């Protein structure tokens, strides 16, 4: 990346301490690394900033002396930003899966409390219809993805089935789950 070379110091300048070097690198390269996380992993700006800050905190625990310090720091930051972004996506996918599981559980069989009353049965059928209608509003690709998830496939299995990398599978899953959540929330608000 071009920003890895942007903070090269002139040869006639006095050597910097590791801390000064890192501060200088941070000032010059924070925004480009945030842009990298946003474009490469489709993270929102705030999440990208968090990822990059975490990577910089990890870089601060290292010594960055020597002539090749800029190259080593650039490689370190690339690896850490990628790792932290992937970790963020995994935790976001787990959170979304939990939310969907909770929403799905609310629309599945009610606990055994005797025979269902007609209004309970009607409400359950309406919830299932709503979920089906919401999924039908997705693109064909996302509908197929949703059906795989609802069939219980793991993210790795979904990625294999859809011909995606695991990262792309998580990103797409996050996007359609967000759309489903948004549609369901709008539907609930309209019914009030």
C-alpha positions in Angstrom: 0.0 0.0 0.0 1.2 3.5 -0.7 0.8 4.6 2.9 3.3 2.1 4.1 6.1 4.1 2.4 4.7 7.6 3.1 6.5 8.2 6.4 10.0 7.5 5.2 12.4 9.8 7.0 15.2 11.6 5.2 18.7 10.2 5.7 20.0 13.5 7.2 17.4 13.5 10.0 18.3 12.4 13.5 17.2 8.9 14.4 13.8 8.8 16.2 13.0 6.7 19.3 10.6 3.8 18.8 7.9 5.8 20.5 8.4 8.9 18.3 8.6 6.8 15.2 5.3 5.1 16.0 3.6 8.4 16.9 4.7 9.9 13.6 3.6 6.8 11.7 0.2 6.9 13.5 -0.4 10.6 12.5 0.4 9.9 8.9 -1.2 6.5 8.4 -4.2 6.2 10.7 -6.7 7.4 8.1 -5.3 5.3 5.3 -5.5 2.2 7.5 -9.1 3.0 8.4 -9.8 3.3 4.7 -8.2 0.0 4.1 -10.3 -1.7 6.8 -13.5 -0.1 5.4 -12.8 -1.0 1.7 -11.3 -4.5 2.3 -13.8 -5.7 4.9 -16.8 -3.4 4.3 -16.7 -2.3 8.0 -18.4 0.9 9.0 -16.0 3.8 9.8 -16.4 3.5 13.6 -15.7 -0.2 13.5 -12.7 0.3 11.2 -11.3 3.0 13.5 -11.6 0.5 16.5 -9.8 -2.2 14.5 -7.0 0.1 13.5 -6.6 1.5 17.0 -6.4 -2.0 18.4 -3.7 -2.8 15.9 -1.8 0.4 16.8 -2.0 -0.5 20.5 -0.5 -3.8 19.7 2.2 -2.1 17.6 3.1 0.1 20.6 4.1 -2.9 22.6 6.9 -3.7 20.0 10.2 -2.0 19.4 10.5 -0.4 16.0 14.2 0.5 15.6 16.5 -0.2 12.7 16.6 0.8 9.0 13.8 -1.6 8.0 11.5 -0.4 10.8 9.1 1.2 8.4 8.7 -1.9 6.3 8.3 -4.1 9.4 5.7 -1.8 10.9 3.8 -1.7 7.6 3.8 -5.5 7.4 2.8 -5.7 11.1 0.0 -3.3 10.6 -1.4 -5.0 7.5 -1.4 -8.4 9.3 -2.9 -7.0 12.5 -5.6 -4.9 10.8 -6.6 -7.9 8.7 -6.7 -10.2 11.7 -8.6 -7.8 13.9 -11.1 -7.0 11.1 -11.7 -10.7 10.6 -12.1 -11.2 14.3 -14.6 -8.3 14.4 -16.6 -9.8 11.6 -16.7 -13.2 13.4 -17.9 -11.7 16.6 -20.5 -9.6 14.7 -21.7 -12.8 12.9 -22.0 -14.6 16.3 -24.0 -11.7 17.7 -26.3 -11.6 14.7 -26.8 -15.4 14.8 -27.8 -15.1 18.4 -30.3 -12.3 17.6 -31.8 -14.3 14.7 -31.9 -17.4 16.9 -33.8 -15.4 19.6 -36.2 -14.0 17.0 -36.7 -17.4 15.4 -37.3 -19.0 18.8 -40.0 -16.5 19.5 -41.8 -17.6 16.3 -41.4 -21.3 16.8 -43.4 -23.6 19.0 -44.7 -22.0 22.2 -43.9 -23.7 25.5 -46.2 -26.5 26.6 -48.9 -24.9 28.5 -51.8 -27.0 27.4 -53.7 -26.7 24.2 -53.1 -23.5 22.2 -55.9 -21.0 22.4 -57.2 -19.8 19.0 -55.6 -16.3 19.4 -52.2 -17.9 20.3 -52.3 -20.2 17.3 -53.2 -17.3 15.1 -50.4 -15.1 16.4 -47.9 -18.0 15.9 -49.1 -18.5 12.3 -48.9 -14.7 11.6 -45.3 -14.6 12.9 -44.3 -17.5 10.6 -45.9 -15.8 7.7 -44.1 -12.5 8.5 -40.7 -14.3 8.6 -41.5 -16.0 5.2 -42.6 -12.7 3.7 -39.5 -10.9 4.9 -37.2 -13.5 3.5 -39.1 -13.3 0.2 -38.2 -9.6 0.0 -34.5 -10.5 -0.2 -32.6 -11.0 -3.4 -32.6 -14.6 -4.8 -29.0 -15.0 -3.7 -29.8 -13.8 -0.2 -32.9 -16.0 -0.1 -30.8 -19.0 -0.9 -28.3 -18.0 1.8 -31.1 -17.5 4.3 -32.5 -20.9 3.6 -29.1 -22.5 4.2 -28.8 -20.7 7.5 -32.3 -21.7 8.5 -31.5 -25.3 7.5 -28.7 -25.2 10.1 -25.6 -25.0 7.9 -22.5 -23.6 9.6 -20.9 -20.4 8.1 -18.1 -22.6 6.6 -20.7 -24.9 5.0 -22.7 -21.9 3.6 -19.5 -20.5 2.1 -18.7 -23.7 0.4 -22.3 -24.1 -0.9 -22.4 -20.6 -2.2 -18.9 -20.6 -3.6 -17.7 -17.8 -1.3 -14.8 -17.3 1.0 -15.7 -17.4 4.7 -15.1 -13.7 5.1 -17.5 -12.9 2.1 -20.0 -15.3 3.5 -20.0 -13.5 6.9 -20.2 -10.1 5.2 -23.2 -11.1 3.1 -24.9 -12.9 6.0 -24.5 -9.7 8.1 -26.0 -7.6 5.3 -29.1 -9.7 4.7 -29.6 -10.3 8.4 -29.5 -6.5 8.9 -32.1 -6.1 6.2 -34.3 -8.7 7.7 -34.0 -7.1 11.2 -34.8 -3.7 9.7 -37.9 -5.0 7.9 -39.2 -6.8 10.9 -38.7 -3.8 13.1 -40.5 -1.5 10.6 -43.3 -4.1 10.4 -43.6 -4.1 14.2 -43.7 -0.3 14.4 -46.3 -0.1 11.7 -48.5 -2.6 13.6 -48.5 -0.4 16.8 
